[in-house]
Amino acid sequence: MPLFSTITVKGHVTIPEQHRDALGIKAHERVLLECKGDSVVVRRASLSIAELAGGFKPSLPHAGKTAEWEGARAARLGRYQYQPKTV
């Protein structure tokens, strides 16, 4: 069933709840928009491993850690070690 939605000044469009439910789209999920002639097709986005590439920060190297890295780690750990108070 066709439903109307309004485009805001910032270009935002609300997808009606019954259409979101039909597609299984939840808040903060990505959708795929595709222009076909004078229409826009909205699809639930399914990301492949290739599409996720570059989306994660690389981990710190485990081998050959630098002295600077080790010093920073030791300083962090030193802040959280239990120091009994003397009376």
Protein Blocks (a to p, Z undefined) as FASTA:
>chain_A
ZZdddddfkopacddfklmmmnopaehiacddddehjaccdddddddfklmgopaccddd
fehpafklmmmmmmmmmmmpccdddZZ
